[in-house]
């Protein structure tokens, strides 16, 4: 199980992505030549992962609704994201989650009223364990390839709307971290060499 911390890592490339404010899709957009695509891989009733049961209030440990996506930058998969709510809340506070399709989750989190972020954590995924196995299965199903070798960093936030919690985990591929390292060294060209303001 990953060790979630309220402090971001010291690694500059990981820290850049993990602490990016606002919409992650918009942040990716500012570094991609051909744009960002949201590939929805799974959505529907799902058992909670072990650390999700610890992070969500007790009532959420009954039945859950999960949405899993892979974000692609210029066609390359770079981020895996999983959002989880109580199953009953897709008929209530988070009903917009069902019809989101391939639109980014940011449209709900930053454009709907009365959505509040109540916690945020960071972790480096271990090389083994339930979450790592789940990530590897989801990544293979979405891309047809095993996850790239290297460190996988994640951030996790809990949002509330009408007192209903939504847990969002975003896991960053080593490919996006190395991309940021090249940008930081000034070797990226074109749009990748310029930082644009975030859009929500």
Order of alpha helices (4+ residues) and beta strands (2+ residues): alpha-alpha-beta-alpha-beta-beta-alpha-beta-alpha-beta-beta-alpha
